[in-house]
């Protein structure tokens, strides 16, 4: 395995937590999942998107939040970077009502402490604050879309080729003041490199944002969306339907960055999750 791939896997620092299926040797929690007539797919760890399947017609709650369930019984949910580790699913079906405890694992993240940074590099100037607030409103609205597209349950493809230059969850502390964690996976390549749709979807945001530069958000259905940031050029427009692997943008260095790369994010509504947990172990190749 290439050294940089090993570094990526080490940086993810995920404590192993298996996907559940009927073929596993069941623990108490796994037995409760099977008794409820559901399957879960994904790693039960912080920052993870979990897909599931229940019998058709089931009603499901994640903690006390009702989940939208597809006609075939598929559903999805996720927890954030620093979320609590104990959660539960409530399942109501023709077989009755079940409560399923879920135990997630904690992750460790790369935290960098930097002192002596000039204030102008830490906080944005006052004249752009209104723009930043509007950007936040637009992004939140795009990630609040509730559609019945079923692309959220498919396997993503890599949206770009290049070197992994940043991982989910990392954070910097400037002059003792913690900055927002990094919520995406960075793939570095030259400006103009192609950026593809990781899943089919509908474009819900195409905008130049202060922090993330030229940005696209794609709705994949059931609250799941992708964000593609720091682009150099758009190849889609608001409302466009895109196919998996379709060219949607060129990679760039727009927004608050130091070099060209793609910042790829996966969201479940307002929860920002780790795209790497959805992908095979091997990182994207340097060439298509």
Helices and strands as residue ranges (DSSP letters): H 3-12, H 28-35, E 39-41, E 49-53, E 59-62, E 65-67, E 74-78, E 86-93, E 96-103, E 111-114, G 119-121, G 126-128, H 129-142, G 151-153, E 163-166, E 171-174, E 177-178, E 185-188, E 194-196, E 201-209, E 213-221, E 224-234, E 241-242, E 247-251, E 261-268, E 271-273, G 275-278
